[in-house]
Amino acid sequence: FVGYQLLNESSMKDHPLTPMRDANLARVLTPQVSQSVGVWNRVSQRAGGNLPSETHVIADAVEFSDLEFLIEHTPKHVLLTGGSALAMPVPGRLGIASRNISPDPKPGPRAIVFSGSCSQMTQRQVAHYVTSHPSYQITPETLDADAIAACIDWLQSLDSTETPLIYATASPESVKASQASLGVSKAGALVEHAMASFAQAAYQQGMRCFVVAGGETSGAITQALGITEVMIGEEICPGVPWVYGGLQNDVIALALKSGNFGTPTFFSDALALLESE
């Protein structure tokens, strides 16, 4: 489920890279692995049932207490993995929760937003942000060297007080058309290469705060900026904190989110939080 919707009825059904057309994750995983797949359902968990014997086990989790249960009751010899929320109970379980909160580093004030995700929530976030900020949309079919240079020229023409948005976010229909024309891998690679170029240009212009929507876009931009490790800062929304990398005297702040995280005002909220610190 995604909220109250079956996975295959949610916006995830149109994910550009991993379209989710089946709500049965055991069925989705089975053809991708060579060993057996099972489900540890919530009823069995709470009744004290043992972990299923299959090699790969998908565990039910509906609320936060279910994640705490899994942290507590998964056998030590089993590798437990999941989304960011699964990590939240771990420090307390291991006795390493810190109460000494260090102040976040202070990056330079100039900021920029990048969006490569085409999720339903990111579309709403882009639609909200473009109404009050300079914005530039790119499309895979037109991303040659001249198009990249034109976008960088646009970026350089802006006033230093502006916080622009560069985005490839588009409707599912547009994404499918691009993928049909170019191929799935090439369409994605063109966008990520361009986003990496724009991030480097933004850095050269003195921008040090980067809000990024989309997992692949986040990877492309962090690599382009030479980020190899980060310090985790204050949380913007569940699962998405500000993180800090770069050098001690040249701090880079990054808000990196997968497509469906956050509310429609996420971009502005992230920047407002950074400014308030």
Protein Blocks (a to p, Z undefined) as FASTA:
>chain_A
ZZjacfklmmklmgfklccfbfblklmmmmmpmbdcddddfklmmnopacdfbfbdcddd
fbfklmmmmmmmmcfkbccdddfklmmmmmmmnopacfbdcddddddfbdcdddfbfcfk
lmmmmmmmmmmpccddddfklmcfklmmmmmmmmmmpcfkbccdddfbdcfklmmmmmmm
nopklmmmmmmmmmmmmmmmmmmnopabdcdedjklmmmmmmmnopabdcddddfbghia
cddedjfklccddddddfkgccfklmmmmmmmmmmZZ
